[in-house]
Amino acid sequence: MVYTQHRSEESLEDYLETILILTRRLPAVRSIDVAREMDYSKPSVSVAMKNLKNREYITVSEDGYIHLTATGKAVAEKVYECHTLLSDWLISLGVDPKTAAQDACKMEHDISPKSYEAMKKCILSLLSKE
């Protein structure tokens, strides 16, 4: 079986990861916070939030507060872990942090789960020796 990631899934993962990051930084998260963080238009984020809600990755309160469901949080944490691991690894190789973060964002969506687990094991072993 060939592993391919569709752009819509990449976007979904980016939104979930951003919501996770914002929930750790802010007391409450609204669509405007996501729009500002991602530098996207409010209408684009609104459409994305409806999609995430329909897929049961988030709930939105009457006041407009966004909360990750258990499923949404699991996806977000998986993507965030991958992003963080790859960023840290690239930085340890001498890549500047901004470029490392940008490259990790691209890599996190394109790597197969099997390859990621192999890289994770190797990277963690290397980083623990430093």
Secondary structure as UniProt FT lines:
FT   HELIX           7..25
FT   HELIX           31..38
FT   HELIX           42..54
FT   TURN            55..56
FT   STRAND          58..60
FT   TURN            62..63
FT   STRAND          66..68
FT   HELIX           70..92
FT   TURN            93..94
FT   HELIX           97..110
FT   HELIX           113..129
//
